[in-house]
Amino acid sequence: MHNQKKGNRKPLLLINTLFVLFLAGLLLVLFNAPEETTSHLPHDPNHEQFHAIASKKEAEKNCGACHDPDGQAPLPENHPPKFRCLFCHKRK
């Protein structure tokens, strides 16, 4: 019975070692990630109303008024999908 318990430790040790190595690799990747380069939502008269809205999804509904292709500040063509503005452009 005692020898049987020792035999069960090897797979457990292997699993624990692999888990620790995975976590170490994950931390290494996260600490070496590049800094955030996306600009924050500006604090100017045009954007101040969006800071006052508590829900990001509610605030994002109004972005298209200025940032649609025909708006006063259209987004460049290479801009990522335009339906989650505050996911990248965080409020300060």
PyMOL Python script that loads the backbone (N, CA, C, O; Angstrom):
from pymol import cmd

cmd.read_pdbstr("""\
ATOM      1  N   MET A   1       0.820  -1.186   0.000  1.00  0.00           N
ATOM      2  CA  MET A   1       0.000   0.000   0.000  1.00  0.00           C
ATOM      3  C   MET A   1       0.866   1.253   0.000  1.00  0.00           C
ATOM      4  O   MET A   1       0.541   2.218  -0.691  1.00  0.00           O
ATOM      5  N   HIS A   2       1.952   1.263   0.752  1.00  0.00           N
ATOM      6  CA  HIS A   2       2.833   2.417   0.829  1.00  0.00           C
ATOM      7  C   HIS A   2       3.493   2.690  -0.520  1.00  0.00           C
ATOM      8  O   HIS A   2       3.604   3.847  -0.924  1.00  0.00           O
ATOM      9  N   ASN A   3       3.932   1.650  -1.219  1.00  0.00           N
ATOM     10  CA  ASN A   3       4.558   1.823  -2.531  1.00  0.00           C
ATOM     11  C   ASN A   3       3.564   2.359  -3.558  1.00  0.00           C
ATOM     12  O   ASN A   3       3.953   3.085  -4.473  1.00  0.00           O
ATOM     13  N   GLN A   4       2.319   2.019  -3.420  1.00  0.00           N
ATOM     14  CA  GLN A   4       1.307   2.471  -4.368  1.00  0.00           C
ATOM     15  C   GLN A   4       1.128   3.997  -4.268  1.00  0.00           C
ATOM     16  O   GLN A   4       0.915   4.652  -5.288  1.00  0.00           O
ATOM     17  N   LYS A   5       1.209   4.556  -3.090  1.00  0.00           N
ATOM     18  CA  LYS A   5       1.093   6.004  -2.921  1.00  0.00           C
ATOM     19  C   LYS A   5       2.276   6.721  -3.555  1.00  0.00           C
ATOM     20  O   LYS A   5       2.097   7.786  -4.145  1.00  0.00           O
ATOM     21  N   LYS A   6       3.476   6.169  -3.450  1.00  0.00           N
ATOM     22  CA  LYS A   6       4.647   6.787  -4.068  1.00  0.00           C
ATOM     23  C   LYS A   6       4.503   6.814  -5.582  1.00  0.00           C
ATOM     24  O   LYS A   6       4.901   7.786  -6.224  1.00  0.00           O
ATOM     25  N   GLY A   7       3.950   5.775  -6.150  1.00  0.00           N
ATOM     26  CA  GLY A   7       3.774   5.708  -7.593  1.00  0.00           C
ATOM     27  C   GLY A   7       2.804   6.764  -8.106  1.00  0.00           C
ATOM     28  O   GLY A   7       2.932   7.215  -9.244  1.00  0.00           O
ATOM     29  N   ASN A   8       1.854   7.157  -7.300  1.00  0.00           N
ATOM     30  CA  ASN A   8       0.877   8.172  -7.692  1.00  0.00           C
ATOM     31  C   ASN A   8       1.433   9.586  -7.607  1.00  0.00           C
ATOM     32  O   ASN A   8       0.830  10.510  -8.153  1.00  0.00           O
ATOM     33  N   ARG A   9       2.546   9.777  -6.951  1.00  0.00           N
ATOM     34  CA  ARG A   9       3.127  11.105  -6.779  1.00  0.00           C
ATOM     35  C   ARG A   9       3.792  11.609  -8.053  1.00  0.00           C
ATOM     36  O   ARG A   9       3.787  12.813  -8.309  1.00  0.00           O
ATOM     37  N   LYS A  10       4.362  10.719  -8.856  1.00  0.00           N
ATOM     38  CA  LYS A  10       5.080  11.160 -10.053  1.00  0.00           C
ATOM     39  C   LYS A  10       4.173  11.903 -11.033  1.00  0.00           C
ATOM     40  O   LYS A  10       4.544  12.986 -11.484  1.00  0.00           O
ATOM     41  N   PRO A  11       3.004  11.369 -11.379  1.00  0.00           N
ATOM     42  CA  PRO A  11       2.140  12.128 -12.296  1.00  0.00           C
ATOM     43  C   PRO A  11       1.696  13.462 -11.694  1.00  0.00           C
ATOM     44  O   PRO A  11       1.590  14.461 -12.405  1.00  0.00           O
ATOM     45  N   LEU A  12       1.438  13.478 -10.394  1.00  0.00           N
ATOM     46  CA  LEU A  12       1.030  14.710  -9.734  1.00  0.00           C
ATOM     47  C   LEU A  12       2.167  15.728  -9.753  1.00  0.00           C
ATOM     48  O   LEU A  12       1.933  16.913  -9.993  1.00  0.00           O
ATOM     49  N   LEU A  13       3.382  15.280  -9.505  1.00  0.00           N
ATOM     50  CA  LEU A  13       4.547  16.163  -9.555  1.00  0.00           C
ATOM     51  C   LEU A  13       4.738  16.708 -10.966  1.00  0.00           C
ATOM     52  O   LEU A  13       5.059  17.885 -11.136  1.00  0.00           O
ATOM     53  N   LEU A  14       4.546  15.875 -11.968  1.00  0.00           N
ATOM     54  CA  LEU A  14       4.678  16.305 -13.358  1.00  0.00           C
ATOM     55  C   LEU A  14       3.619  17.350 -13.700  1.00  0.00           C
ATOM     56  O   LEU A  14       3.923  18.361 -14.334  1.00  0.00           O
ATOM     57  N   ILE A  15       2.392  17.112 -13.287  1.00  0.00           N
ATOM     58  CA  ILE A  15       1.307  18.062 -13.554  1.00  0.00           C
ATOM     59  C   ILE A  15       1.582  19.395 -12.856  1.00  0.00           C
ATOM     60  O   ILE A  15       1.402  20.455 -13.455  1.00  0.00           O
ATOM     61  N   ASN A  16       2.009  19.347 -11.612  1.00  0.00           N
ATOM     62  CA  ASN A  16       2.320  20.577 -10.873  1.00  0.00           C
ATOM     63  C   ASN A  16       3.480  21.328 -11.507  1.00  0.00           C
ATOM     64  O   ASN A  16       3.445  22.555 -11.601  1.00  0.00           O
ATOM     65  N   THR A  17       4.502  20.610 -11.941  1.00  0.00           N
ATOM     66  CA  THR A  17       5.653  21.240 -12.589  1.00  0.00           C
ATOM     67  C   THR A  17       5.237  21.905 -13.896  1.00  0.00           C
ATOM     68  O   THR A  17       5.642  23.033 -14.175  1.00  0.00           O
ATOM     69  N   LEU A  18       4.436  21.216 -14.693  1.00  0.00           N
ATOM     70  CA  LEU A  18       3.962  21.798 -15.950  1.00  0.00           C
ATOM     71  C   LEU A  18       3.101  23.030 -15.693  1.00  0.00           C
ATOM     72  O   LEU A  18       3.185  24.008 -16.435  1.00  0.00           O
ATOM     73  N   PHE A  19       2.285  22.993 -14.663  1.00  0.00           N
ATOM     74  CA  PHE A  19       1.443  24.138 -14.317  1.00  0.00           C
ATOM     75  C   PHE A  19       2.298  25.340 -13.920  1.00  0.00           C
ATOM     76  O   PHE A  19       2.036  26.459 -14.360  1.00  0.00           O
ATOM     77  N   VAL A  20       3.309  25.115 -13.097  1.00  0.00           N
ATOM     78  CA  VAL A  20       4.201  26.200 -12.673  1.00  0.00           C
ATOM     79  C   VAL A  20       4.959  26.758 -13.873  1.00  0.00           C
ATOM     80  O   VAL A  20       5.118  27.974 -13.985  1.00  0.00           O
ATOM     81  N   LEU A  21       5.428  25.900 -14.767  1.00  0.00           N
ATOM     82  CA  LEU A  21       6.124  26.370 -15.968  1.00  0.00           C
ATOM     83  C   LEU A  21       5.194  27.180 -16.865  1.00  0.00           C
ATOM     84  O   LEU A  21       5.602  28.192 -17.435  1.00  0.00           O
ATOM     85  N   PHE A  22       3.949  26.738 -16.991  1.00  0.00           N
ATOM     86  CA  PHE A  22       2.970  27.481 -17.778  1.00  0.00           C
ATOM     87  C   PHE A  22       2.748  28.872 -17.193  1.00  0.00           C
ATOM     88  O   PHE A  22       2.741  29.862 -17.925  1.00  0.00           O
ATOM     89  N   LEU A  23       2.566  28.948 -15.871  1.00  0.00           N
ATOM     90  CA  LEU A  23       2.360  30.242 -15.220  1.00  0.00           C
ATOM     91  C   LEU A  23       3.580  31.143 -15.367  1.00  0.00           C
ATOM     92  O   LEU A  23       3.437  32.345 -15.589  1.00  0.00           O
ATOM     93  N   ALA A  24       4.773  30.579 -15.247  1.00  0.00           N
ATOM     94  CA  ALA A  24       5.992  31.367 -15.420  1.00  0.00           C
ATOM     95  C   ALA A  24       6.071  31.908 -16.847  1.00  0.00           C
ATOM     96  O   ALA A  24       6.433  33.067 -17.051  1.00  0.00           O
ATOM     97  N   GLY A  25       5.737  31.083 -17.827  1.00  0.00           N
ATOM     98  CA  GLY A  25       5.729  31.533 -19.218  1.00  0.00           C
ATOM     99  C   GLY A  25       4.697  32.618 -19.454  1.00  0.00           C
ATOM    100  O   GLY A  25       4.964  33.587 -20.164  1.00  0.00           O
ATOM    101  N   LEU A  26       3.529  32.463 -18.869  1.00  0.00           N
ATOM    102  CA  LEU A  26       2.477  33.466 -19.009  1.00  0.00           C
ATOM    103  C   LEU A  26       2.911  34.799 -18.405  1.00  0.00           C
ATOM    104  O   LEU A  26       2.710  35.849 -19.015  1.00  0.00           O
ATOM    105  N   LEU A  27       3.499  34.766 -17.224  1.00  0.00           N
ATOM    106  CA  LEU A  27       3.995  35.990 -16.596  1.00  0.00           C
ATOM    107  C   LEU A  27       5.092  36.638 -17.429  1.00  0.00           C
ATOM    108  O   LEU A  27       5.144  37.863 -17.541  1.00  0.00           O
ATOM    109  N   LEU A  28       5.958  35.837 -18.006  1.00  0.00           N
ATOM    110  CA  LEU A  28       7.028  36.355 -18.858  1.00  0.00           C
ATOM    111  C   LEU A  28       6.444  37.090 -20.059  1.00  0.00           C
ATOM    112  O   LEU A  28       6.903  38.177 -20.411  1.00  0.00           O
ATOM    113  N   VAL A  29       5.442  36.504 -20.680  1.00  0.00           N
ATOM    114  CA  VAL A  29       4.795  37.147 -21.830  1.00  0.00           C
ATOM    115  C   VAL A  29       4.121  38.444 -21.402  1.00  0.00           C
ATOM    116  O   VAL A  29       4.259  39.461 -22.081  1.00  0.00           O
ATOM    117  N   LEU A  30       3.399  38.425 -20.294  1.00  0.00           N
ATOM    118  CA  LEU A  30       2.683  39.618 -19.847  1.00  0.00           C
ATOM    119  C   LEU A  30       3.625  40.751 -19.456  1.00  0.00           C
ATOM    120  O   LEU A  30       3.348  41.913 -19.755  1.00  0.00           O
ATOM    121  N   PHE A  31       4.724  40.432 -18.797  1.00  0.00           N
ATOM    122  CA  PHE A  31       5.662  41.479 -18.393  1.00  0.00           C
ATOM    123  C   PHE A  31       6.454  42.036 -19.571  1.00  0.00           C
ATOM    124  O   PHE A  31       6.977  43.147 -19.491  1.00  0.00           O
ATOM    125  N   ASN A  32       6.548  41.286 -20.657  1.00  0.00           N
ATOM    126  CA  ASN A  32       7.265  41.760 -21.839  1.00  0.00           C
ATOM    127  C   ASN A  32       6.336  42.339 -22.902  1.00  0.00           C
ATOM    128  O   ASN A  32       6.787  42.681 -23.996  1.00  0.00           O
ATOM    129  N   ALA A  33       5.054  42.450 -22.596  1.00  0.00           N
ATOM    130  CA  ALA A  33       4.097  43.007 -23.556  1.00  0.00           C
ATOM    131  C   ALA A  33       4.408  44.487 -23.773  1.00  0.00           C
ATOM    132  O   ALA A  33       4.858  45.172 -22.854  1.00  0.00           O
ATOM    133  N   PRO A  34       4.170  44.972 -24.976  1.00  0.00           N
ATOM    134  CA  PRO A  34       4.448  46.391 -25.240  1.00  0.00           C
ATOM    135  C   PRO A  34       3.492  47.289 -24.456  1.00  0.00           C
ATOM    136  O   PRO A  34       2.419  46.863 -24.029  1.00  0.00           O
ATOM    137  N   GLU A  35       3.909  48.532 -24.281  1.00  0.00           N
ATOM    138  CA  GLU A  35       3.066  49.480 -23.566  1.00  0.00           C
ATOM    139  C   GLU A  35       1.840  49.819 -24.396  1.00  0.00           C
ATOM    140  O   GLU A  35       1.844  49.671 -25.618  1.00  0.00           O
ATOM    141  N   GLU A  36       0.808  50.268 -23.733  1.00  0.00           N
ATOM    142  CA  GLU A  36      -0.426  50.659 -24.406  1.00  0.00           C
ATOM    143  C   GLU A  36      -0.157  51.912 -25.236  1.00  0.00           C
ATOM    144  O   GLU A  36       0.396  52.888 -24.730  1.00  0.00           O
ATOM    145  N   THR A  37      -0.546  51.883 -26.506  1.00  0.00           N
ATOM    146  CA  THR A  37      -0.294  53.019 -27.394  1.00  0.00           C
ATOM    147  C   THR A  37      -1.574  53.716 -27.837  1.00  0.00           C
ATOM    148  O   THR A  37      -1.509  54.791 -28.432  1.00  0.00           O
ATOM    149  N   THR A  38      -2.719  53.136 -27.564  1.00  0.00           N
ATOM    150  CA  THR A  38      -3.983  53.739 -27.972  1.00  0.00           C
ATOM    151  C   THR A  38      -4.271  54.952 -27.102  1.00  0.00           C
ATOM    152  O   THR A  38      -4.132  54.902 -25.880  1.00  0.00           O
ATOM    153  N   SER A  39      -4.675  56.042 -27.743  1.00  0.00           N
ATOM    154  CA  SER A  39      -4.954  57.264 -26.990  1.00  0.00           C
ATOM    155  C   SER A  39      -6.211  57.091 -26.140  1.00  0.00           C
ATOM    156  O   SER A  39      -7.131  56.357 -26.501  1.00  0.00           O
ATOM    157  N   HIS A  40      -6.225  57.783 -25.008  1.00  0.00           N
ATOM    158  CA  HIS A  40      -7.394  57.764 -24.131  1.00  0.00           C
ATOM    159  C   HIS A  40      -8.469  58.681 -24.702  1.00  0.00           C
ATOM    160  O   HIS A  40      -8.195  59.504 -25.576  1.00  0.00           O
ATOM    161  N   LEU A  41      -9.673  58.537 -24.212  1.00  0.00           N
ATOM    162  CA  LEU A  41     -10.763  59.427 -24.592  1.00  0.00           C
ATOM    163  C   LEU A  41     -10.404  60.825 -24.091  1.00  0.00           C
ATOM    164  O   LEU A  41     -10.165  61.009 -22.898  1.00  0.00           O
ATOM    165  N   PRO A  42     -10.364  61.818 -24.996  1.00  0.00           N
ATOM    166  CA  PRO A  42      -9.930  63.163 -24.576  1.00  0.00           C
ATOM    167  C   PRO A  42     -10.898  63.809 -23.585  1.00  0.00           C
ATOM    168  O   PRO A  42     -12.094  63.519 -23.575  1.00  0.00           O
ATOM    169  N   HIS A  43     -10.347  64.690 -22.757  1.00  0.00           N
ATOM    170  CA  HIS A  43     -11.161  65.530 -21.869  1.00  0.00           C
ATOM    171  C   HIS A  43     -11.265  66.899 -22.530  1.00  0.00           C
ATOM    172  O   HIS A  43     -10.578  67.840 -22.133  1.00  0.00           O
ATOM    173  N   ASP A  44     -12.112  67.003 -23.522  1.00  0.00           N
ATOM    174  CA  ASP A  44     -12.344  68.273 -24.206  1.00  0.00           C
ATOM    175  C   ASP A  44     -13.851  68.477 -24.332  1.00  0.00           C
ATOM    176  O   ASP A  44     -14.621  67.561 -24.043  1.00  0.00           O
ATOM    177  N   PRO A  45     -14.282  69.662 -24.758  1.00  0.00           N
ATOM    178  CA  PRO A  45     -15.733  69.911 -24.834  1.00  0.00           C
ATOM    179  C   PRO A  45     -16.491  68.895 -25.698  1.00  0.00           C
ATOM    180  O   PRO A  45     -17.645  68.585 -25.401  1.00  0.00           O
ATOM    181  N   ASN A  46     -15.870  68.379 -26.751  1.00  0.00           N
ATOM    182  CA  ASN A  46     -16.548  67.424 -27.631  1.00  0.00           C
ATOM    183  C   ASN A  46     -16.759  66.061 -26.980  1.00  0.00           C
ATOM    184  O   ASN A  46     -17.717  65.363 -27.311  1.00  0.00           O
ATOM    185  N   HIS A  47     -15.891  65.679 -26.072  1.00  0.00           N
ATOM    186  CA  HIS A  47     -15.933  64.332 -25.498  1.00  0.00           C
ATOM    187  C   HIS A  47     -16.349  64.300 -24.027  1.00  0.00           C
ATOM    188  O   HIS A  47     -16.558  63.221 -23.472  1.00  0.00           O
ATOM    189  N   GLU A  48     -16.470  65.451 -23.397  1.00  0.00           N
ATOM    190  CA  GLU A  48     -16.764  65.491 -21.959  1.00  0.00           C
ATOM    191  C   GLU A  48     -18.077  64.781 -21.622  1.00  0.00           C
ATOM    192  O   GLU A  48     -18.194  64.166 -20.562  1.00  0.00           O
ATOM    193  N   GLN A  49     -19.059  64.863 -22.514  1.00  0.00           N
ATOM    194  CA  GLN A  49     -20.348  64.201 -22.259  1.00  0.00           C
ATOM    195  C   GLN A  49     -20.194  62.686 -22.107  1.00  0.00           C
ATOM    196  O   GLN A  49     -20.963  62.057 -21.381  1.00  0.00           O
ATOM    197  N   PHE A  50     -19.207  62.099 -22.786  1.00  0.00           N
ATOM    198  CA  PHE A  50     -19.010  60.651 -22.728  1.00  0.00           C
ATOM    199  C   PHE A  50     -18.401  60.212 -21.402  1.00  0.00           C
ATOM    200  O   PHE A  50     -18.592  59.074 -20.974  1.00  0.00           O
ATOM    201  N   HIS A  51     -17.674  61.108 -20.757  1.00  0.00           N
ATOM    202  CA  HIS A  51     -17.119  60.793 -19.436  1.00  0.00           C
ATOM    203  C   HIS A  51     -18.224  60.751 -18.380  1.00  0.00           C
ATOM    204  O   HIS A  51     -18.097  60.056 -17.371  1.00  0.00           O
ATOM    205  N   ALA A  52     -19.304  61.495 -18.613  1.00  0.00           N
ATOM    206  CA  ALA A  52     -20.396  61.573 -17.638  1.00  0.00           C
ATOM    207  C   ALA A  52     -21.333  60.371 -17.714  1.00  0.00           C
ATOM    208  O   ALA A  52     -22.054  60.098 -16.754  1.00  0.00           O
ATOM    209  N   ILE A  53     -21.339  59.649 -18.832  1.00  0.00           N
ATOM    210  CA  ILE A  53     -22.223  58.495 -18.995  1.00  0.00           C
ATOM    211  C   ILE A  53     -21.572  57.286 -18.327  1.00  0.00           C
ATOM    212  O   ILE A  53     -20.454  56.912 -18.682  1.00  0.00           O
ATOM    213  N   ALA A  54     -22.246  56.681 -17.380  1.00  0.00           N
ATOM    214  CA  ALA A  54     -21.661  55.578 -16.605  1.00  0.00           C
ATOM    215  C   ALA A  54     -21.422  54.332 -17.451  1.00  0.00           C
ATOM    216  O   ALA A  54     -20.389  53.678 -17.308  1.00  0.00           O
ATOM    217  N   SER A  55     -22.356  53.998 -18.323  1.00  0.00           N
ATOM    218  CA  SER A  55     -22.253  52.774 -19.123  1.00  0.00           C
ATOM    219  C   SER A  55     -21.432  53.020 -20.385  1.00  0.00           C
ATOM    220  O   SER A  55     -21.733  53.924 -21.165  1.00  0.00           O
ATOM    221  N   LYS A  56     -20.397  52.213 -20.580  1.00  0.00           N
ATOM    222  CA  LYS A  56     -19.582  52.338 -21.792  1.00  0.00           C
ATOM    223  C   LYS A  56     -20.421  52.118 -23.041  1.00  0.00           C
ATOM    224  O   LYS A  56     -20.290  52.851 -24.021  1.00  0.00           O
ATOM    225  N   LYS A  57     -21.279  51.112 -23.005  1.00  0.00           N
ATOM    226  CA  LYS A  57     -22.096  50.801 -24.183  1.00  0.00           C
ATOM    227  C   LYS A  57     -23.037  51.948 -24.524  1.00  0.00           C
ATOM    228  O   LYS A  57     -23.268  52.233 -25.699  1.00  0.00           O
ATOM    229  N   GLU A  58     -23.575  52.601 -23.516  1.00  0.00           N
ATOM    230  CA  GLU A  58     -24.448  53.755 -23.772  1.00  0.00           C
ATOM    231  C   GLU A  58     -23.641  54.912 -24.349  1.00  0.00           C
ATOM    232  O   GLU A  58     -24.098  55.588 -25.269  1.00  0.00           O
ATOM    233  N   ALA A  59     -22.453  55.142 -23.819  1.00  0.00           N
ATOM    234  CA  ALA A  59     -21.611  56.232 -24.316  1.00  0.00           C
ATOM    235  C   ALA A  59     -21.190  55.982 -25.759  1.00  0.00           C
ATOM    236  O   ALA A  59     -21.139  56.914 -26.562  1.00  0.00           O
ATOM    237  N   GLU A  60     -20.889  54.733 -26.091  1.00  0.00           N
ATOM    238  CA  GLU A  60     -20.415  54.398 -27.442  1.00  0.00           C
ATOM    239  C   GLU A  60     -21.484  54.600 -28.510  1.00  0.00           C
ATOM    240  O   GLU A  60     -21.156  54.740 -29.689  1.00  0.00           O
ATOM    241  N   LYS A  61     -22.732  54.617 -28.124  1.00  0.00           N
ATOM    242  CA  LYS A  61     -23.810  54.806 -29.101  1.00  0.00           C
ATOM    243  C   LYS A  61     -23.723  56.169 -29.781  1.00  0.00           C
ATOM    244  O   LYS A  61     -24.260  56.346 -30.874  1.00  0.00           O
ATOM    245  N   ASN A  62     -23.059  57.127 -29.154  1.00  0.00           N
ATOM    246  CA  ASN A  62     -22.994  58.485 -29.684  1.00  0.00           C
ATOM    247  C   ASN A  62     -21.705  58.784 -30.447  1.00  0.00           C
ATOM    248  O   ASN A  62     -21.573  59.874 -31.002  1.00  0.00           O
ATOM    249  N   CYS A  63     -20.769  57.870 -30.491  1.00  0.00           N
ATOM    250  CA  CYS A  63     -19.482  58.123 -31.158  1.00  0.00           C
ATOM    251  C   CYS A  63     -19.651  58.361 -32.657  1.00  0.00           C
ATOM    252  O   CYS A  63     -18.947  59.179 -33.250  1.00  0.00           O
ATOM    253  N   GLY A  64     -20.589  57.641 -33.256  1.00  0.00           N
ATOM    254  CA  GLY A  64     -20.782  57.738 -34.695  1.00  0.00           C
ATOM    255  C   GLY A  64     -21.208  59.108 -35.175  1.00  0.00           C
ATOM    256  O   GLY A  64     -20.998  59.443 -36.341  1.00  0.00           O
ATOM    257  N   ALA A  65     -21.802  59.910 -34.304  1.00  0.00           N
ATOM    258  CA  ALA A  65     -22.242  61.243 -34.723  1.00  0.00           C
ATOM    259  C   ALA A  65     -21.083  62.057 -35.293  1.00  0.00           C
ATOM    260  O   ALA A  65     -21.275  62.811 -36.248  1.00  0.00           O
ATOM    261  N   CYS A  66     -19.911  61.922 -34.739  1.00  0.00           N
ATOM    262  CA  CYS A  66     -18.735  62.655 -35.232  1.00  0.00           C
ATOM    263  C   CYS A  66     -17.775  61.770 -36.017  1.00  0.00           C
ATOM    264  O   CYS A  66     -17.077  62.252 -36.909  1.00  0.00           O
ATOM    265  N   HIS A  67     -17.734  60.490 -35.695  1.00  0.00           N
ATOM    266  CA  HIS A  67     -16.700  59.623 -36.254  1.00  0.00           C
ATOM    267  C   HIS A  67     -17.162  58.720 -37.387  1.00  0.00           C
ATOM    268  O   HIS A  67     -16.391  57.875 -37.843  1.00  0.00           O
ATOM    269  N   ASP A  68     -18.401  58.873 -37.857  1.00  0.00           N
ATOM    270  CA  ASP A  68     -18.845  58.164 -39.064  1.00  0.00           C
ATOM    271  C   ASP A  68     -18.133  58.753 -40.279  1.00  0.00           C
ATOM    272  O   ASP A  68     -17.587  59.852 -40.186  1.00  0.00           O
ATOM    273  N   PRO A  69     -18.125  58.057 -41.412  1.00  0.00           N
ATOM    274  CA  PRO A  69     -17.432  58.570 -42.605  1.00  0.00           C
ATOM    275  C   PRO A  69     -17.867  59.977 -43.020  1.00  0.00           C
ATOM    276  O   PRO A  69     -17.066  60.722 -43.585  1.00  0.00           O
ATOM    277  N   ASP A  70     -19.107  60.350 -42.755  1.00  0.00           N
ATOM    278  CA  ASP A  70     -19.580  61.690 -43.119  1.00  0.00           C
ATOM    279  C   ASP A  70     -19.529  62.669 -41.951  1.00  0.00           C
ATOM    280  O   ASP A  70     -19.970  63.809 -42.093  1.00  0.00           O
ATOM    281  N   GLY A  71     -19.006  62.256 -40.812  1.00  0.00           N
ATOM    282  CA  GLY A  71     -18.951  63.112 -39.624  1.00  0.00           C
ATOM    283  C   GLY A  71     -17.824  64.122 -39.698  1.00  0.00           C
ATOM    284  O   GLY A  71     -17.064  64.149 -40.666  1.00  0.00           O
ATOM    285  N   GLN A  72     -17.719  64.954 -38.667  1.00  0.00           N
ATOM    286  CA  GLN A  72     -16.698  65.999 -38.646  1.00  0.00           C
ATOM    287  C   GLN A  72     -15.299  65.454 -38.375  1.00  0.00           C
ATOM    288  O   GLN A  72     -14.314  66.125 -38.685  1.00  0.00           O
ATOM    289  N   ALA A  73     -15.188  64.265 -37.809  1.00  0.00           N
ATOM    290  CA  ALA A  73     -13.882  63.653 -37.529  1.00  0.00           C
ATOM    291  C   ALA A  73     -13.939  62.170 -37.883  1.00  0.00           C
ATOM    292  O   ALA A  73     -13.883  61.325 -36.991  1.00  0.00           O
ATOM    293  N   PRO A  74     -14.051  61.836 -39.188  1.00  0.00           N
ATOM    294  CA  PRO A  74     -14.172  60.421 -39.573  1.00  0.00           C
ATOM    295  C   PRO A  74     -12.920  59.624 -39.207  1.00  0.00           C
ATOM    296  O   PRO A  74     -11.808  60.152 -39.183  1.00  0.00           O
ATOM    297  N   LEU A  75     -13.130  58.358 -38.929  1.00  0.00           N
ATOM    298  CA  LEU A  75     -12.016  57.471 -38.589  1.00  0.00           C
ATOM    299  C   LEU A  75     -11.283  57.059 -39.856  1.00  0.00           C
ATOM    300  O   LEU A  75     -11.893  56.986 -40.922  1.00  0.00           O
ATOM    301  N   PRO A  76      -9.978  56.786 -39.759  1.00  0.00           N
ATOM    302  CA  PRO A  76      -9.248  56.307 -40.939  1.00  0.00           C
ATOM    303  C   PRO A  76      -9.770  54.942 -41.386  1.00  0.00           C
ATOM    304  O   PRO A  76     -10.347  54.198 -40.593  1.00  0.00           O
ATOM    305  N   GLU A  77      -9.564  54.629 -42.641  1.00  0.00           N
ATOM    306  CA  GLU A  77     -10.077  53.370 -43.191  1.00  0.00           C
ATOM    307  C   GLU A  77      -9.469  52.144 -42.520  1.00  0.00           C
ATOM    308  O   GLU A  77     -10.119  51.102 -42.435  1.00  0.00           O
ATOM    309  N   ASN A  78      -8.232  52.255 -42.045  1.00  0.00           N
ATOM    310  CA  ASN A  78      -7.563  51.099 -41.429  1.00  0.00           C
ATOM    311  C   ASN A  78      -7.889  50.954 -39.939  1.00  0.00           C
ATOM    312  O   ASN A  78      -7.274  50.139 -39.252  1.00  0.00           O
ATOM    313  N   HIS A  79      -8.840  51.727 -39.438  1.00  0.00           N
ATOM    314  CA  HIS A  79      -9.238  51.653 -38.026  1.00  0.00           C
ATOM    315  C   HIS A  79      -9.929  50.317 -37.764  1.00  0.00           C
ATOM    316  O   HIS A  79     -10.715  49.863 -38.595  1.00  0.00           O
ATOM    317  N   PRO A  80      -9.653  49.678 -36.625  1.00  0.00           N
ATOM    318  CA  PRO A  80     -10.313  48.405 -36.278  1.00  0.00           C
ATOM    319  C   PRO A  80     -11.831  48.579 -36.183  1.00  0.00           C
ATOM    320  O   PRO A  80     -12.325  49.700 -36.308  1.00  0.00           O
ATOM    321  N   PRO A  81     -12.570  47.505 -35.966  1.00  0.00           N
ATOM    322  CA  PRO A  81     -14.038  47.595 -35.885  1.00  0.00           C
ATOM    323  C   PRO A  81     -14.489  48.744 -34.984  1.00  0.00           C
ATOM    324  O   PRO A  81     -13.918  48.988 -33.921  1.00  0.00           O
ATOM    325  N   LYS A  82     -15.506  49.422 -35.430  1.00  0.00           N
ATOM    326  CA  LYS A  82     -15.886  50.690 -34.805  1.00  0.00           C
ATOM    327  C   LYS A  82     -17.060  50.593 -33.838  1.00  0.00           C
ATOM    328  O   LYS A  82     -17.714  51.601 -33.575  1.00  0.00           O
ATOM    329  N   PHE A  83     -17.340  49.425 -33.311  1.00  0.00           N
ATOM    330  CA  PHE A  83     -18.514  49.280 -32.447  1.00  0.00           C
ATOM    331  C   PHE A  83     -18.172  49.204 -30.968  1.00  0.00           C
ATOM    332  O   PHE A  83     -19.088  49.199 -30.146  1.00  0.00           O
ATOM    333  N   ARG A  84     -16.905  49.143 -30.588  1.00  0.00           N
ATOM    334  CA  ARG A  84     -16.503  49.105 -29.171  1.00  0.00           C
ATOM    335  C   ARG A  84     -15.412  50.141 -28.923  1.00  0.00           C
ATOM    336  O   ARG A  84     -14.289  49.789 -28.561  1.00  0.00           O
ATOM    337  N   CYS A  85     -15.737  51.405 -29.115  1.00  0.00           N
ATOM    338  CA  CYS A  85     -14.763  52.494 -29.026  1.00  0.00           C
ATOM    339  C   CYS A  85     -14.036  52.531 -27.676  1.00  0.00           C
ATOM    340  O   CYS A  85     -12.812  52.648 -27.621  1.00  0.00           O
ATOM    341  N   LEU A  86     -14.807  52.431 -26.598  1.00  0.00           N
ATOM    342  CA  LEU A  86     -14.222  52.590 -25.265  1.00  0.00           C
ATOM    343  C   LEU A  86     -13.531  51.335 -24.755  1.00  0.00           C
ATOM    344  O   LEU A  86     -13.022  51.315 -23.634  1.00  0.00           O
ATOM    345  N   PHE A  87     -13.510  50.288 -25.571  1.00  0.00           N
ATOM    346  CA  PHE A  87     -12.714  49.113 -25.225  1.00  0.00           C
ATOM    347  C   PHE A  87     -11.234  49.463 -25.369  1.00  0.00           C
ATOM    348  O   PHE A  87     -10.413  49.054 -24.547  1.00  0.00           O
ATOM    349  N   CYS A  88     -10.897  50.215 -26.405  1.00  0.00           N
ATOM    350  CA  CYS A  88      -9.507  50.623 -26.637  1.00  0.00           C
ATOM    351  C   CYS A  88      -9.232  52.034 -26.112  1.00  0.00           C
ATOM    352  O   CYS A  88      -8.220  52.271 -25.452  1.00  0.00           O
ATOM    353  N   HIS A  89     -10.139  52.966 -26.409  1.00  0.00           N
ATOM    354  CA  HIS A  89      -9.961  54.362 -26.002  1.00  0.00           C
ATOM    355  C   HIS A  89     -10.579  54.541 -24.619  1.00  0.00           C
ATOM    356  O   HIS A  89     -11.728  54.958 -24.477  1.00  0.00           O
ATOM    357  N   LYS A  90      -9.793  54.219 -23.621  1.00  0.00           N
ATOM    358  CA  LYS A  90     -10.290  54.195 -22.240  1.00  0.00           C
ATOM    359  C   LYS A  90     -10.516  55.605 -21.695  1.00  0.00           C
ATOM    360  O   LYS A  90      -9.848  56.565 -22.077  1.00  0.00           O
ATOM    361  N   ARG A  91     -11.484  55.682 -20.788  1.00  0.00           N
ATOM    362  CA  ARG A  91     -11.707  56.944 -20.085  1.00  0.00           C
ATOM    363  C   ARG A  91     -10.689  57.028 -18.966  1.00  0.00           C
ATOM    364  O   ARG A  91     -10.410  56.031 -18.300  1.00  0.00           O
ATOM    365  N   LYS A  92     -10.137  58.201 -18.756  1.00  0.00           N
ATOM    366  CA  LYS A  92      -9.102  58.373 -17.726  1.00  0.00           C
ATOM    367  C   LYS A  92      -9.709  58.358 -16.351  1.00  0.00           C
ATOM    368  O   LYS A  92      -8.992  58.489 -15.358  1.00  0.00           O
TER     369      LYS A  92
END
""", "prot")
cmd.dss("prot")
cmd.show_as("cartoon", "prot")
cmd.util.cbc("prot")
cmd.orient("prot")
